[in-house]
Amino acid sequence: DCPRATIMEIGREVEVCSDEVTFCVGDLFSTFQELDAKVRAYEKAHFVQFWKRDARTIEAAKKRLDKFLKPELKYYEIKLCCIHGGQSFKSKGKGSRHTSTFKQDCSAHISLC
């Protein structure tokens, strides 16, 4: 048996094997909650954090596409990026204030569509 990572969802508890928490091209998810549970287990097992960088909802995709989309998926496409990377930001200021950031140009991301 492998150690378990317990992830709390609204109204229920989901257990994911932390030794097997990986993402592969071609992985399929039936609901957004299933994806979210796996992302949270991955974050916990690998000590990383992801944030929602880009997303298109099912409702927005229906306006452009003429096919059936499962509403349980919540998003038609989504890109999750590491909190240490993601979108670069160019300041428009003159540099009079000193600000800090934890961005480190990390390129880790999860893209689903």
CYANA upper distance limits for C-alpha pairs under 8 A (distance plus 0.5 A):
  2 CYS  CA     17 CYS  CA      6.80
  2 CYS  CA     18 SER  CA      7.73
  2 CYS  CA     19 ASP  CA      6.88
  3 PRO  CA     17 CYS  CA      6.80
  3 PRO  CA     18 SER  CA      6.67
  3 PRO  CA     19 ASP  CA      7.59
  4 ARG  CA     15 GLU  CA      6.84
  4 ARG  CA     16 VAL  CA      6.37
  4 ARG  CA     17 CYS  CA      5.25
  4 ARG  CA     18 SER  CA      6.05
  5 ALA  CA     15 GLU  CA      6.41
  5 ALA  CA     16 VAL  CA      5.95
  5 ALA  CA     17 CYS  CA      6.61
  5 ALA  CA     18 SER  CA      6.00
  5 ALA  CA     41 ALA  CA      6.62
  5 ALA  CA     44 LYS  CA      7.95
  5 ALA  CA     45 ALA  CA      7.90
  6 THR  CA     13 GLU  CA      7.54
  6 THR  CA     14 VAL  CA      6.55
  6 THR  CA     15 GLU  CA      5.19
  6 THR  CA     16 VAL  CA      7.00
  6 THR  CA     41 ALA  CA      8.03
  7 ILE  CA     13 GLU  CA      6.57
  7 ILE  CA     14 VAL  CA      5.80
  7 ILE  CA     15 GLU  CA      6.63
  7 ILE  CA     16 VAL  CA      8.05
  7 ILE  CA     37 ALA  CA      6.86
  7 ILE  CA     40 ARG  CA      7.44
  7 ILE  CA     41 ALA  CA      7.08
  8 MET  CA     12 ARG  CA      6.98
  8 MET  CA     13 GLU  CA      5.23
  8 MET  CA     14 VAL  CA      6.76
  9 GLU  CA     13 GLU  CA      6.18
  9 GLU  CA     14 VAL  CA      7.47
  9 GLU  CA     33 GLN  CA      8.23
  9 GLU  CA     37 ALA  CA      7.94
 14 VAL  CA     37 ALA  CA      7.67
 16 VAL  CA     21 VAL  CA      7.87
 16 VAL  CA     38 LYS  CA      7.75
 16 VAL  CA     41 ALA  CA      7.06
 17 CYS  CA     21 VAL  CA      6.99
 18 SER  CA     41 ALA  CA      7.22
 18 SER  CA     42 TYR  CA      7.81
 18 SER  CA     45 ALA  CA      6.17
 19 ASP  CA     45 ALA  CA      8.26
 21 VAL  CA     38 LYS  CA      7.59
 21 VAL  CA     41 ALA  CA      7.27
 21 VAL  CA     42 TYR  CA      5.97
 21 VAL  CA     45 ALA  CA      7.87
 22 THR  CA     42 TYR  CA      7.32
 23 PHE  CA     27 ASP  CA      7.41
 29 PHE  CA     34 GLU  CA      6.69
 29 PHE  CA     35 LEU  CA      6.52
 30 SER  CA     34 GLU  CA      7.29
 30 SER  CA     72 GLU  CA      7.98
 30 SER  CA     73 LEU  CA      7.31
 31 THR  CA     35 LEU  CA      7.25
 31 THR  CA     72 GLU  CA      5.58
 31 THR  CA     73 LEU  CA      5.12
 31 THR  CA     74 LYS  CA      8.18
 32 PHE  CA     36 ASP  CA      6.54
 32 PHE  CA     72 GLU  CA      6.89
 32 PHE  CA     73 LEU  CA      5.14
 32 PHE  CA     74 LYS  CA      6.48
 32 PHE  CA     75 TYR  CA      8.00
 33 GLN  CA     37 ALA  CA      6.52
 34 GLU  CA     38 LYS  CA      6.91
 35 LEU  CA     39 VAL  CA      6.69
 36 ASP  CA     40 ARG  CA      6.63
 37 ALA  CA     41 ALA  CA      6.65
 38 LYS  CA     42 TYR  CA      6.54
 39 VAL  CA     43 GLU  CA      6.62
 40 ARG  CA     44 LYS  CA      6.67
 41 ALA  CA     45 ALA  CA      6.51
 42 TYR  CA     46 HIS  CA      6.40
 42 TYR  CA     47 PHE  CA      8.47
 42 TYR  CA     48 VAL  CA      8.32
 43 GLU  CA     47 PHE  CA      5.91
 43 GLU  CA     48 VAL  CA      5.27
 43 GLU  CA     49 GLN  CA      6.07
 43 GLU  CA     50 PHE  CA      7.97
 44 LYS  CA     48 VAL  CA      7.51
 48 VAL  CA     82 CYS  CA      7.60
 49 GLN  CA     82 CYS  CA      6.27
 49 GLN  CA     83 ILE  CA      6.38
 50 PHE  CA     80 LEU  CA      6.18
 50 PHE  CA     81 CYS  CA      5.63
 50 PHE  CA     82 CYS  CA      4.97
 50 PHE  CA     83 ILE  CA      6.13
 50 PHE  CA    109 HIS  CA      8.23
 51 TRP  CA     80 LEU  CA      5.83
 51 TRP  CA     81 CYS  CA      6.00
 51 TRP  CA     82 CYS  CA      6.96
 51 TRP  CA     83 ILE  CA      6.79
 52 LYS  CA     78 ILE  CA      7.71
 52 LYS  CA     79 LYS  CA      6.64
 52 LYS  CA     80 LEU  CA      5.16
 52 LYS  CA     81 CYS  CA      7.10
 53 ARG  CA     78 ILE  CA      8.14
 53 ARG  CA     79 LYS  CA      6.03
 53 ARG  CA     80 LEU  CA      5.93
 53 ARG  CA     81 CYS  CA      6.48
 53 ARG  CA     86 GLY  CA      7.51
 53 ARG  CA     87 GLN  CA      8.25
 54 ASP  CA     78 ILE  CA      6.11
 54 ASP  CA     79 LYS  CA      5.58
 54 ASP  CA     80 LEU  CA      7.70
 55 ALA  CA     75 TYR  CA      7.14
 55 ALA  CA     76 TYR  CA      8.09
 55 ALA  CA     77 GLU  CA      6.06
 55 ALA  CA     78 ILE  CA      4.68
 55 ALA  CA     79 LYS  CA      6.79
 56 ARG  CA     60 ALA  CA      6.84
 56 ARG  CA     61 ALA  CA      7.16
 56 ARG  CA     75 TYR  CA      6.15
 56 ARG  CA     76 TYR  CA      6.06
 56 ARG  CA     77 GLU  CA      5.84
 56 ARG  CA     78 ILE  CA      6.97
 57 THR  CA     61 ALA  CA      6.77
 57 THR  CA     74 LYS  CA      6.40
 57 THR  CA     75 TYR  CA      4.62
 57 THR  CA     76 TYR  CA      5.88
 57 THR  CA     77 GLU  CA      7.66
 58 ILE  CA     62 LYS  CA      6.65
 58 ILE  CA     69 LEU  CA      7.33
 58 ILE  CA     70 LYS  CA      8.27
 58 ILE  CA     71 PRO  CA      6.91
 58 ILE  CA     73 LEU  CA      7.96
 58 ILE  CA     74 LYS  CA      6.21
 58 ILE  CA     75 TYR  CA      5.61
 58 ILE  CA     76 TYR  CA      5.50
 59 GLU  CA     63 LYS  CA      7.40
 60 ALA  CA     64 ARG  CA      7.76
 61 ALA  CA     65 LEU  CA      6.51
 61 ALA  CA     76 TYR  CA      6.87
 62 LYS  CA     66 ASP  CA      7.19
 62 LYS  CA     67 LYS  CA      7.98
 62 LYS  CA     69 LEU  CA      8.00
 70 LYS  CA     74 LYS  CA      8.46
 76 TYR  CA    113 CYS  CA      6.30
 77 GLU  CA    111 SER  CA      8.06
 77 GLU  CA    112 LEU  CA      5.96
 77 GLU  CA    113 CYS  CA      4.57
 78 ILE  CA    111 SER  CA      6.43
 78 ILE  CA    112 LEU  CA      5.89
 78 ILE  CA    113 CYS  CA      7.02
 79 LYS  CA    109 HIS  CA      7.38
 79 LYS  CA    110 ILE  CA      6.16
 79 LYS  CA    111 SER  CA      4.90
 79 LYS  CA    112 LEU  CA      6.89
 80 LEU  CA    109 HIS  CA      5.94
 80 LEU  CA    110 ILE  CA      5.56
 80 LEU  CA    111 SER  CA      6.91
 81 CYS  CA     85 GLY  CA      7.21
 81 CYS  CA     86 GLY  CA      5.94
 81 CYS  CA    107 SER  CA      8.09
 81 CYS  CA    108 ALA  CA      6.61
 81 CYS  CA    109 HIS  CA      4.76
 81 CYS  CA    110 ILE  CA      7.01
 82 CYS  CA     86 GLY  CA      6.96
 82 CYS  CA    106 CYS  CA      7.19
 82 CYS  CA    107 SER  CA      7.75
 82 CYS  CA    108 ALA  CA      6.08
 82 CYS  CA    109 HIS  CA      6.54
 83 ILE  CA    102 PHE  CA      8.43
 83 ILE  CA    103 LYS  CA      7.50
 84 HIS  CA    102 PHE  CA      6.48
 84 HIS  CA    103 LYS  CA      4.73
 84 HIS  CA    104 GLN  CA      5.64
 84 HIS  CA    105 ASP  CA      6.86
 84 HIS  CA    106 CYS  CA      5.89
 85 GLY  CA    103 LYS  CA      5.91
 85 GLY  CA    104 GLN  CA      6.38
 85 GLY  CA    105 ASP  CA      5.08
 85 GLY  CA    106 CYS  CA      4.70
 85 GLY  CA    107 SER  CA      6.34
 85 GLY  CA    108 ALA  CA      7.86
 86 GLY  CA    105 ASP  CA      7.82
 86 GLY  CA    106 CYS  CA      7.70
 86 GLY  CA    107 SER  CA      7.41
